[in-house]
Amino acid sequence: MLSVFYLNYYLFIPAFYFKKKYIVYTFCIVTALLLICLLPSLLTGRIPWNSPPLPIHTGLVDGMPPSPRGNHFTQEIRHHIFLFIIVMLTSVLLRVRERWFQAETARYNDELSHLKAQINPHFLFNTLNSIYSLALAKDDGAPDAIVELSELMRYIIKDADKHEVLLRKELAYLNNYIALQQSRLGRTVDIMYEVDVAPGDKMIAPLIIISFIENAFKYGVNPDKTSVITIKLELKQNIFSLYVANKKVTKAPVDGDGIGVGNTKKRLQLLYPSRHELQIVDNDINFSVNLIMHLT
């Protein structure tokens, strides 16, 4: 019975059942059932179909009703058939469950890859716009901005495709991005940036929070007066929190609007389905994000 279980699980189901060769699969199962029912009796030298019939009892036997008419062989294989059915169903259910899990994993990986493929060019596009603005203004901070951009791109190329990265690398990426924005915007924005994090060996998904910070710079900067953007990062044990707030500034639509935040929401659902809390306040005046993540 154990041999049949493994044959069905590793050979019959993948080779025949999943490939819709149902006739061949049925033949294998029936053959296995016949072997289980007949082989033990044949190996002992007893001919199953020549077994003497069971005696007929008309009254109670040890307080029990009479057993049905039949021979010893019929009584013996009933138990085998019952176990065989249980073994077959169990092996099929386990194999189907495993295949479903593999399909879900493949879909999950494809979706993550698709999201990352959208996010990376999105960040590059906005960062190049920032450096372009510095170059047009002949700002002395342009060389530093290029260095910061190189650090950003190095992170994206080397680490962004990984499932998780060290939290300190993600924080370094955020620091470079914020410094780049500060160089570009100068005195037009007052950045309240607070970091209370001792990252240690904590891991986090790459580029999982940058969209919320980028969104604040995109929609919270008014060139006619000083704008205020608040960014707070905190880590307590394995609880990582992000708070971003800004006043909304009316501006013309930009190509790619909504890509970053929308994709980040999807990635959070995929990567931290029961390990994050996200609260977004979005009205005509204010926009704020409060994200709490349980890191490993």
N, C-alpha and C positions, 0 to 999 in steps of 0.2 A: 504493500500500500504506500509506503514511503517512497519507493522507487517510482511508482506511478505519479505521485505528487510532483516530484522533481522533473520527471519527463514531461509532464503536462505544462509545468510552469516555465521551464527553460527551452523546451523543444516544440511541443505540439501547438501551444498557443501562439508563440511568435511566428512559427513557420507556416501554420495552416489557418488558425482562427483569425489572426489579425490580417492575414492576406486574403481572407474570405474564401478559403478553400474548405468549405464546410463539409463537403462529402468526404474528403480525405481525413479531416479532423474527426468526423463521426466514426469513420472506420477505425481510426486509431483508438478512440475511446472504447468502442465496443470490443475491440480486440483485447484491450487492457482489462476490461471487465470479465471477459471469458477466461483470460489467464488467471485472474485472481480467484474466480469461482471454481475453475476446473483443475488448475495446476497442482494445488496442494493434495487433492484427492488422488490424482493420477500418480503423483510421486510416491504416495503410500501404497500403491498397488490396488486401490479399491476403485471399482468401476462405478461412477456416481449414479448413472441411470439404472444400474442393477441393484441399488440399495433396497432392502426390504421395506415394505410400507410400515408406518408406525402403527401400533395397536390402537384400536378404537375403544375409547372409554365412554360409557353411557352415563356414568354418574360423576360425582365430584371426586377429584383426585387431590388429596391433601387440602381439601377445602376450596380448591380452585375449579372453575368450569373446565369441561373437556377441551383438549387442544384440537385444532383443525386437522382434518385428514391430510396425509401426505407421507413422504418418506424422510429419512434422516438427512439426505442431501438437500432437500428443499428447506428444511429447518436450519441447516448449517449456513447456506448462502444468503439467507435473509439478512443476517447480521453483516456479511461481507458487502452486500449491495447497499445497505444503509450507510456504511462507512465510506464506500466508494463514492456515493453521491455527495456526501459531506466533503470528502477530499477534493473532488472535481470542482464543486462550487467555490470552495475556499481558494483553490489555486487560481481559478478564473477571476474571482473578485480581487485578489491581491495583485494579479498581473494587470488587470484593467485599471486598478487604482494607481499602480506604478506608472503606467503609460499616461494616464491623465495628469499625474504630477509632473512627468517629463514634458508634456505638452504645455502645461501652465508655466513651467520654468523657462521653456524656450520662448513663449509669448512674453513673459515678464522681461527676459533679457533683450528681446527685440524692441520692446517698448522703451526700455531704458536707453538703449543705443540710439533709438530715434530721437528721444528727448535730448540726449547729449549732443547729437548731431545738429540739433536746432540751437541749443544754448551756446555752444562754443563760438560759432561765427557771429552770433548776436553780441556777445561780449567784445569780440575783436572789433566789430563794426563801431560800437560805441566808444571804445577806448581810442581807436584811431581818430575818431572825430574830435576827441578831447585834445590829442597831441596836435592835430591840424589847427585847432583854435589857438594853441600856444604858438605855433609856428607863424601863423598869420599876424599875431600880435607881437612877434619878435621878442617873446618873453624869455628871460634868462633861465627860466625853469624848464625850458624845452629839453635840454640834455638830460636833466634828472628824470623828466617824464619818460624819455626813451628808455633809460635804464629800468625804471619801474615797469614799463611795458614789457621789456625783455624778461623780467622776473615773472610777470603775469603769464606770458606765453610759455616760459619754461615750465611753469606749474601745470598749465593746461596740457602741454604736450606730454610731460612725463607722468603726471599723476591723475589727471582728470578722468582717464579711462578706467581707473581702478575702482573696485567696489567700495573700498574705504581707504582713507588716508589718515595720517596722524593729525590730530586736531591742531597742533602747533603749525603745521604746514598750511592748513586752511586759514588760520588766523594771520599768518604772514601774507598770504594772498590778499586777505581783506585789508590789511594795513597798507599794502602797495596800492590797492585800488583807491582807498580813501585818500592817500597822499597824492595820487595822480589827480583826483578830482579837486583837492584843495589847491594844487598848483594851477589848475586850469581856471577855477572860479575866483581864486584870490579872496578879496574882501567882500565879495557879494554874498558869501555864505558863511555862517557861523556854525561850525560842526562841533556838537557836544558829544565827544567820543569817549566812552568809558569802558574799560576792559578789566574785569575782575576774574581772571582765568589763570589757573595753574594747570595747563593741559596734560602734563605727564605723558602717559602712554595711551590716552583716550583716542578712540577712532571715530571718524565721522565720514559720511558720504561727501565726496568732493563737489564743490559748487552748489551746495544744497541751500545756502542762505544768501548768497551774493545778490540774487535777483531782487530781494526785498530792499537791500541797501541801494542797489542801482536804481530801483524805482523811485526812491526818495530823492536822489539827485536829478532824476529825469523830470519829475513833476513838482519838486518842492523848492526850486531855485527861481527867484524873481530878480532879473538883472537891474531893476529900477530901485530896489531897496534890499537891505540885508535880510537874508532868509536864515532860518534856523532849522537845522536837521539834528535830531537826537538819535544816537546809536549807543545801545548798552549791551554788552556781552557779559555773561556771568556763568560760572561753572561751580556747582556745589555737588561734591561726590560725583555721581554720574548723571546729574541733571544739568543740562546745558540750556540756557535761555537767551533769547535775542529779543530786544525791543527796539523798534525803529518808528520814528514819528516825524511828520513834516506837515507844514501848511500847503495846501494844494494851490498851484498856480495855473491859471487858465493859459493854455497854449495850443497851438495847432497840432493835429495828430501827426505822429511819427510812424514811418514804416516799421513794422515789427512790434508795435505796441501790444502788450499782453502776452508776448511769447514767454518772457522770463518768469513772471509770477505764476502764470497758468501752468507752465511745465514744472515749476518747483512744487506746486500743490500736488500734481500727479506723482512726482518722484517721492514726495513725503508719504503718499498713500501706498506706494509700492514698496519703499524701503523701510518705513517705520509705521506700518499699518495700525498698530496698537501701542506705539511708543512715542507719540507726539501729540501735542495740542496746539492748534493754530487758531488765533483770534485776529480778525482783520476788521478795523473800523474804517469805513469808506463813506464819507459824506461830501457835501459841497465845499467844506472848508478844510477838514482834516483827513489825514490818512495815517493810520498806525498799524503796526504789526507786532503781535506778541506771540512768540513761538517758544514752546518748551519741548525739548527732545531728551529721550533717555538713551544715553550713549553707552557703548560697551568699553 
